[in-house]
C-alpha cells in the first residue's frame, strides 16, 4: 500500500477508469505466451515461425499456451473455438469464414481480435467473457454480428455491415458493459445496437448508414458522443426507461430523430434532426434537459413533440416544419431561448401552428415565432403558460390564441406584427394577460375575443398601429407597475 500511495494522481485515475469487465481482455492481450504465424497457403508441417508458418488456424488454436496468432492474407474456414487469453491478428485480407450453422468464433474467455475480417456464421462472435475488437470488419452474418451474454465488449475502429439485412448487429445482455469508438455500421439492421435491460453502452464517433434504428435501449444506460445516423426509416435512437446522455447526435431522415418512452431520464446537448418523417424529437413521459436543439424539415407530428414528463429546453431552433413547430401535451415544460420559423400547414387540416400548448404547465423565456401558417402560440385545454418576452411575426391566423380554459400571461412585452388575423385571438374561456402589448400591421387589429363565452383579456401599456378590438367589454386595462425603488 505504501507503493500505491506514491503513484501520481493521474495514474491512479487511469487505473480507476478501466471499465469493469474489460480488464480480462486487456490482461489477456498483454501476456501472450507465444506468437504463432499462420498462412493458409503454407505447406503442411510448419512450426509456426515466420519462415515455417502453420497452414491452418485450427492447429494454432490447438497448441497449448498459444498467445498471439498472426494470420497472413487468405481465407480460413471455420467455425473456431478460441481459448481464453488468445490474440488473433492480421490484415483485413485475412478472412475468417464459416457457414450459417453456428457462430464463427466462440470465445471461451478473454479474446482480442485485431485487423481481421470475420465473414459469415450465425454470429461473428459469441462471447460471455471480455471481448475486444480493433479495426475488425464483420460481414455476412445470418442473425447478429456480436452477441454478448456477459462480461465486457470493447470495439475500436472497423465496420459492421450487412447486405441482405439483419434483425440485430450488436446485442448487449443484462450486465454487459460495452464501449464502441469510431465504428461504422452499414446496411439494413433492424436495430444496429440493442441494449437490453441492465446493460450499459458507451459510444463515441459512431456512424450508422441504413439501419432502421441505430440504437434501441430499454431500461439501460446509454452515453453517446458525436454520433451520425442516416438512411433509415424508424426512430434513429429509441430509449424506454433507463438513462440516456447524448452530446452531439446528428440525424438525417428517419421517422424520428430521437424518441423516448415512459420513465426515461435524458440529458442531451447538440442534437440535430433534418427531414424527419414524423417528428425531429419526440419525448413521452420523460424527464429531460436538452441544450442546443436544431430541427429542420420535420413531418406532421412536429419539430419537437412532448407528451407528459418534465422537460427543459434551452437554445432551440425549429425551421421548415410541417403542421407543427413545437407541440406540448400535458406535463411541465420550460423553454428558454427558442426560435420557430417557417411552419407550413397541410391542406384542409387547419394546422401550421408555431407552438401548441395543451393541458400543460409551460414557461417560455425569450421565444420568437416567425412565418407560420396558423397561430404563433396557442394555449388550449387548460394550459397554464407564463412567458417572459414573446415575439410573433407573420402568423397566418393569429399571433397568440387562448381557448378552452387556456391561460397565457406575458411579463415584459408581447409583440405581434404582420398577422393575417388579429394579434390576440381569445376563444370561449381563454385568458390572455400582457403587461405591454405591441400590435403592428395585423390585418384584424389587436384583438378578437368571445366575450359572451367567458373570454378575458388584460393588457397594460399598448403600442402600435393596429389596435382595433381592445374596446371589447371583456378587456381590462392593468395599471402600470410602480417603479422599483433605487437600490
Secondary structure, 3 states (H helix, E strand, C coil): CHHHHCCCHHHHHHHHCCCCCCHHHHHHHHCCCCEEEECCCCCCCCCCCCCCCECCHHHHHHCCCCCEEEECCEEEECCEEECCCEEEEECCCEEEEECCCCCCEEECCCEEEECCEEEECCEEEEECCCEEEECCEEECCCCEEEEECCCEEEEECCEEECCCCEEEEEEECCCCEEEEECCEEECCEEEEEEECCCCEEEEEEEEEECCCEEEEEECCEEEEEEEEEECCCCCCEEEECCEEEEEEEEEECCCEEEEEECCCEEEEEEEEEECCCCEEEEEECCEEEEEEEEEECCCCCEEEEEECCEEEEEEEEEECCECEEEEEECCEEEEEEEEEEEEECCCCCCCCEEEEEECCEEEEEEEEEEEECCEEEEEECCCEEEEEEEEEEEECCEEEEECCCCEEEEEEEEEEECCCCCCEEECCCCEEEEEEEEEECCCCCCEEECHHHCCEEEEEEEEECCCCCCCCCCEEECCCCCCCCCC
